[in-house]
Amino acid sequence: MSEAVLDPTPQQEGLRRFRLRALFGLCTGLAAATGVAAYLGISQRELIATIHDVALEPLLLAAAGGLILMSLQALRWWVVMRPLLTLTYGQAYRALMVGFAFNVLLPARGGDLLRVQYLGKRAGVSRAKLLGTEIVDFWSDKWGWVAAFPLVCVLGTPPAWLFRALLLIGGAVIGVGALLALMGSGMWREQRMPAFIANLRDGFAVNHWKRLLVVETLIAPLPWLWETFVIALAGHALGLELTPMQAFAALTAFNVATAVPSPGNAGSFEAGGTLALAAFGIPKETALAFIFLYHLTQIVPGFVGGVLILVMEGEEIFGREGLFRLRRPELPLEPPVVPEPGPG
């Protein structure tokens, strides 16, 4: 057998690298959860006993609430993307759900990058421009946390670490926002730059910043406030009476912990949320059991929905007609050329 046959193809090599990254991220997330369990001294027997004594109704409501949460996130993303792509809200919701399904499988939010790749191919828009708007949406999400924080403080006193999180996230929001505004402004238009950077800058600049700040201040906090309510509601599954501040703190903690590039945030989600609830004096086994069950209520419906969309419309997604059916400007038809009559 020749040596050329033994060499892996680029596709096989890419698949191998993907598997290694996914395995590394999964191991890192599970290691974080295991470390927290060991640090808190969680009893496996008590943990299993706690999971067995669960009321299903609050979890089912939390699962339904997760789909509503995704609709609010899709609304924010739709507003950000509209100046670049003519999507309907329904198309944006389905696109977000498909991306979520791939995020469950891919490390480091690979589903979002896959969505950028697909939209760029379907719409004929630069992927760098789309990536720029995705970064703006990510920034808007963190802006929503900063805007939601004072509203939740009206309902309870935050722990000291949450103020430190405010300084950290708020500083990042201001710094990244200033950078996006600078790159999106006209100050760099006359300078020479690589095509990728130029397209990325155009993605930042596609939204009018005054309009974006107003709209995002009204829309971006909604997912955070809604999920705070959903977490408090889901707590009744294990007999927890979570205050809005406790629910918001758990939400903040497991979002910060998802910086660990684990597929579906496995392990990191549980580690962050458990630490936050245990700090409020909630029994550590109950805290871990609740965060694990709540994670399932948010993962399963979105993943199943994304898979169903792929199954029902997969042929169209990867064919000539796509899930999004992006509208492109139609050029006016030229009048038919009528040959002039010959002489005589």
C-alpha positions as CSV (number, residue, x, y, z in Angstrom):
1,M,0.0,0.0,0.0
2,S,1.4,3.4,-1.0
3,E,2.3,6.0,1.6
4,A,-0.2,8.5,0.0
5,V,-3.1,6.2,0.8
6,L,-2.0,6.0,4.5
7,D,-1.9,9.7,4.9
8,P,-5.1,11.2,6.4
9,T,-7.1,13.5,4.3
10,P,-7.7,17.1,5.4
11,Q,-11.3,16.2,6.4
12,Q,-10.1,13.3,8.5
13,E,-7.4,15.5,10.1
14,G,-10.0,18.2,10.9
15,L,-12.3,15.7,12.4
16,R,-9.5,14.4,14.6
17,R,-8.7,17.8,15.8
18,F,-12.3,18.5,16.5
19,R,-12.7,15.3,18.6
20,L,-9.6,16.2,20.5
21,R,-10.8,19.7,21.3
22,A,-14.3,18.4,22.3
23,L,-12.8,15.8,24.5
24,F,-10.4,18.3,26.1
25,G,-13.3,20.7,26.8
26,L,-15.5,18.0,28.2
27,C,-12.8,16.7,30.5
28,T,-12.1,20.3,31.7
29,G,-15.7,20.9,32.5
30,L,-16.1,17.6,34.3
31,A,-12.9,18.3,36.2
32,A,-14.3,21.6,37.3
33,A,-17.5,20.0,38.6
34,T,-15.6,17.2,40.3
35,G,-13.3,19.7,41.9
36,V,-16.2,21.7,43.3
37,A,-17.9,18.6,44.6
38,A,-14.7,17.6,46.4
39,Y,-14.2,21.1,47.7
40,L,-17.6,21.3,49.2
41,G,-17.5,17.7,50.4
42,I,-20.7,16.6,48.6
43,S,-22.0,13.2,49.5
44,Q,-22.8,11.0,46.5
45,R,-25.5,9.1,48.5
46,E,-27.2,12.3,49.6
47,L,-27.0,13.7,46.1
48,I,-28.7,10.7,44.6
49,A,-31.4,10.7,47.4
50,T,-32.0,14.4,46.7
51,I,-32.5,13.8,42.9
52,H,-35.0,11.0,43.6
53,D,-37.2,13.4,45.6
54,V,-38.1,15.8,42.8
55,A,-41.4,17.4,41.7
56,L,-41.6,17.3,37.9
57,E,-44.1,20.2,37.3
58,P,-41.6,23.0,38.0
59,L,-39.0,21.4,35.8
60,L,-41.5,21.1,32.9
61,L,-42.4,24.7,33.3
62,A,-38.7,25.6,33.4
63,A,-38.2,23.6,30.1
64,A,-41.0,25.6,28.5
65,G,-39.5,28.8,30.0
66,G,-36.2,27.8,28.3
67,L,-37.9,28.0,24.9
68,I,-39.3,31.4,25.7
69,L,-35.8,32.5,26.9
70,M,-34.5,31.4,23.5
71,S,-37.2,33.5,21.8
72,L,-35.9,36.6,23.7
73,Q,-32.3,35.9,22.8
74,A,-33.4,35.5,19.2
75,L,-35.2,38.8,19.3
76,R,-31.9,40.5,20.4
77,W,-29.9,38.7,17.7
78,W,-32.5,39.6,15.1
79,V,-32.4,43.3,15.9
80,V,-28.6,43.2,15.7
81,M,-28.5,41.3,12.4
82,R,-31.3,43.1,10.5
83,P,-29.1,45.9,9.0
84,L,-27.0,43.2,7.4
85,L,-29.4,40.4,6.7
86,T,-33.1,40.5,5.9
87,L,-34.3,37.8,8.2
88,T,-37.8,37.3,9.6
89,Y,-38.1,36.8,13.3
90,G,-39.1,33.2,12.8
91,Q,-36.1,32.5,10.7
92,A,-33.8,34.1,13.3
93,Y,-35.4,31.9,16.0
94,R,-34.9,28.7,14.1
95,A,-31.3,29.7,13.2
96,L,-30.6,30.4,16.9
97,M,-32.0,27.0,17.8
98,V,-29.9,25.1,15.3
99,G,-26.8,27.0,16.5
100,F,-27.8,26.0,20.0
101,A,-28.0,22.4,19.1
102,F,-24.5,22.5,17.7
103,N,-23.3,24.3,20.8
104,V,-24.3,21.3,22.8
105,L,-22.0,19.2,20.7
106,L,-19.2,21.6,19.8
107,P,-16.7,23.2,22.4
108,A,-16.3,26.9,22.8
109,R,-19.7,27.8,21.3
110,G,-18.7,26.3,18.0
111,G,-22.4,26.4,16.9
112,D,-22.3,30.2,16.7
113,L,-19.3,30.0,14.4
114,L,-21.1,27.4,12.3
115,R,-24.1,29.7,12.0
116,V,-21.8,32.5,10.8
117,Q,-20.3,30.1,8.3
118,Y,-23.7,29.0,7.0
119,L,-25.3,32.4,6.8
120,G,-22.2,33.8,5.0
121,K,-22.5,31.0,2.4
122,R,-26.3,31.4,1.9
123,A,-26.5,35.1,1.8
124,G,-23.3,35.8,0.0
125,V,-22.2,38.2,2.8
126,S,-18.7,38.3,4.1
127,R,-18.2,35.9,7.1
128,A,-16.0,38.6,8.7
129,K,-18.9,41.0,8.6
130,L,-21.3,38.5,10.1
131,L,-18.7,37.7,12.8
132,G,-18.6,41.4,13.6
133,T,-22.3,41.5,14.1
134,E,-22.1,38.3,16.2
135,I,-19.5,40.0,18.4
136,V,-21.8,43.0,18.7
137,D,-24.6,40.6,19.8
138,F,-22.3,39.0,22.4
139,W,-21.5,42.5,23.7
140,S,-25.2,43.3,23.8
141,D,-25.9,40.2,25.9
142,K,-23.3,41.4,28.6
143,W,-24.7,44.9,28.3
144,G,-28.1,43.3,29.2
145,W,-26.6,41.8,32.4
146,V,-25.3,45.2,33.5
147,A,-28.7,46.8,32.8
148,A,-30.6,44.0,34.6
149,F,-28.4,44.1,37.7
150,P,-29.8,47.3,39.3
151,L,-33.4,46.1,38.7
152,V,-32.7,42.9,40.6
153,C,-31.0,44.9,43.4
154,V,-34.4,46.5,44.1
155,L,-35.7,43.0,45.1
156,G,-32.7,42.0,47.3
157,T,-29.2,42.8,48.6
158,P,-26.5,41.3,46.4
159,P,-23.5,39.4,47.9
160,A,-20.1,41.1,47.8
161,W,-18.8,38.9,45.0
162,L,-21.6,40.0,42.7
163,F,-20.4,43.6,43.1
164,R,-17.0,42.4,42.0
165,A,-18.6,40.7,39.1
166,L,-20.3,44.0,38.2
167,L,-17.0,45.8,38.1
168,L,-15.5,43.0,36.0
169,I,-18.3,42.6,33.5
170,G,-19.2,46.3,33.5
171,G,-15.5,47.2,32.8
172,A,-15.4,44.7,30.0
173,V,-18.6,46.0,28.5
174,I,-17.3,49.6,28.5
175,G,-13.9,48.6,27.2
176,V,-15.3,46.4,24.4
177,G,-18.0,48.9,23.6
178,A,-15.5,51.7,23.2
179,L,-13.4,49.4,20.9
180,L,-16.4,48.5,18.8
181,A,-17.4,52.1,18.5
182,L,-13.9,53.1,17.5
183,M,-13.6,50.4,14.9
184,G,-17.1,51.1,13.6
185,S,-16.5,54.8,13.3
186,G,-15.1,56.6,10.3
187,M,-11.7,57.1,11.9
188,W,-10.2,54.0,10.3
189,R,-11.8,54.3,6.9
190,E,-8.9,56.0,5.2
191,Q,-6.3,53.7,6.6
192,R,-5.1,50.6,4.8
193,M,-6.0,47.4,6.6
194,P,-6.3,43.7,5.7
195,A,-9.6,42.7,4.0
196,F,-10.6,40.6,7.0
197,I,-10.2,43.4,9.4
198,A,-12.0,45.8,7.1
199,N,-15.0,43.5,6.8
200,L,-15.0,42.9,10.5
201,R,-15.0,46.6,11.1
202,D,-17.9,46.9,8.6
203,G,-19.8,44.4,10.7
204,F,-19.3,46.6,13.7
205,A,-20.4,49.7,11.9
206,V,-23.5,48.2,10.2
207,N,-25.6,49.2,13.3
208,H,-26.3,52.8,14.1
209,W,-24.8,53.1,17.6
210,K,-27.3,55.5,19.1
211,R,-30.2,53.3,17.9
212,L,-28.4,50.1,19.0
213,L,-27.8,51.4,22.5
214,V,-31.4,52.4,23.0
215,V,-32.9,49.2,21.6
216,E,-30.4,46.9,23.3
217,T,-30.9,48.6,26.7
218,L,-34.6,47.8,26.4
219,I,-34.3,44.3,24.8
220,A,-31.0,42.8,26.1
221,P,-32.0,42.7,29.8
222,L,-35.1,40.7,29.1
223,P,-33.4,37.3,28.8
224,W,-31.5,37.8,32.1
225,L,-34.7,38.9,33.9
226,W,-36.7,36.1,32.4
227,E,-34.2,33.4,33.3
228,T,-34.0,34.8,36.8
229,F,-37.7,34.1,37.1
230,V,-37.4,30.7,35.5
231,I,-34.6,29.7,37.9
232,A,-36.7,30.8,40.9
233,L,-39.7,28.8,39.6
234,A,-37.6,25.7,38.9
235,G,-36.3,25.8,42.5
236,H,-39.7,24.5,43.7
237,A,-38.8,21.1,42.1
238,L,-36.5,20.5,45.1
239,G,-38.4,22.6,47.7
240,L,-36.2,25.7,47.2
241,E,-37.7,29.1,47.8
242,L,-35.1,31.1,45.8
243,T,-35.2,34.9,46.0
244,P,-34.7,36.8,42.8
245,M,-31.3,37.8,44.0
246,Q,-30.3,34.2,44.7
247,A,-31.5,33.1,41.3
248,F,-29.7,36.0,39.5
249,A,-26.5,35.2,41.4
250,A,-26.7,31.6,40.3
251,L,-27.4,32.7,36.7
252,T,-24.4,35.0,36.8
253,A,-22.1,32.3,38.3
254,F,-22.8,29.6,35.8
255,N,-22.6,32.1,32.9
256,V,-19.1,33.2,34.1
257,A,-18.2,29.5,34.6
258,T,-19.1,28.7,30.9
259,A,-15.8,30.4,30.0
260,V,-14.5,26.8,30.3
261,P,-14.8,25.5,26.7
262,S,-16.9,22.4,27.5
263,P,-19.5,21.1,24.9
264,G,-22.9,22.1,26.2
265,N,-21.2,23.7,29.2
266,A,-21.1,20.3,30.8
267,G,-19.6,20.4,34.3
268,S,-18.7,24.1,34.3
269,F,-22.4,25.1,34.4
270,E,-22.9,22.9,37.5
271,A,-19.7,24.1,39.2
272,G,-20.5,27.8,39.0
273,G,-24.2,27.5,39.9
274,T,-23.5,25.1,42.9
275,L,-20.9,27.5,44.4
276,A,-23.2,30.4,44.1
277,L,-26.2,28.6,45.8
278,A,-24.0,27.0,48.5
279,A,-22.7,30.5,49.4
280,F,-26.3,31.4,50.3
281,G,-26.4,28.6,52.8
282,I,-28.4,26.2,50.6
283,P,-27.4,22.5,51.3
284,K,-24.6,21.7,48.9
285,E,-26.2,18.4,47.7
286,T,-29.4,20.2,47.0
287,A,-27.6,23.0,45.2
288,L,-25.8,20.6,42.9
289,A,-28.8,18.4,42.2
290,F,-30.9,21.5,41.4
291,I,-28.3,23.0,39.0
292,F,-27.9,19.7,37.3
293,L,-31.6,19.3,36.8
294,Y,-32.1,22.9,35.7
295,H,-29.2,22.5,33.2
296,L,-31.1,19.6,31.6
297,T,-34.3,21.6,31.3
298,Q,-32.4,24.2,29.3
299,I,-30.3,21.8,27.2
300,V,-32.8,19.2,26.2
301,P,-35.7,21.2,24.6
302,G,-33.3,23.5,22.6
303,F,-31.2,20.6,21.4
304,V,-34.2,18.5,20.4
305,G,-35.8,21.5,18.7
306,G,-32.6,22.1,16.7
307,V,-32.3,18.5,15.7
308,L,-35.9,18.4,14.6
309,I,-35.3,21.5,12.4
310,L,-32.3,19.8,10.9
311,V,-34.3,16.6,10.3
312,M,-37.3,18.3,8.8
313,E,-35.4,20.9,6.7
314,G,-31.9,19.5,6.5
315,E,-32.0,18.8,2.8
316,E,-33.1,22.4,2.2
317,I,-30.5,23.8,4.7
318,F,-27.6,22.3,2.8
319,G,-29.2,22.6,-0.7
320,R,-30.1,25.4,-2.9
321,E,-33.1,26.5,-0.8
322,G,-32.3,27.1,2.8
323,L,-34.0,27.2,6.2
324,F,-33.7,31.0,6.2
325,R,-34.7,31.7,2.6
326,L,-32.7,34.9,2.8
327,R,-34.1,37.6,0.7
328,R,-31.8,39.2,-1.8
329,P,-32.5,42.4,-3.6
330,E,-34.1,41.6,-6.9
331,L,-32.7,43.3,-10.0
332,P,-35.2,44.8,-12.4
333,L,-35.7,42.8,-15.5
334,E,-34.3,44.3,-18.6
335,P,-36.8,44.8,-21.4
336,P,-36.4,42.2,-24.2
337,V,-34.3,43.3,-27.1
338,V,-36.5,43.6,-30.2
339,P,-34.6,43.4,-33.5
340,E,-35.0,46.3,-35.7
341,P,-36.8,45.6,-39.0
342,G,-34.5,45.3,-42.0
343,P,-34.6,47.9,-44.8
344,G,-37.3,47.4,-47.3
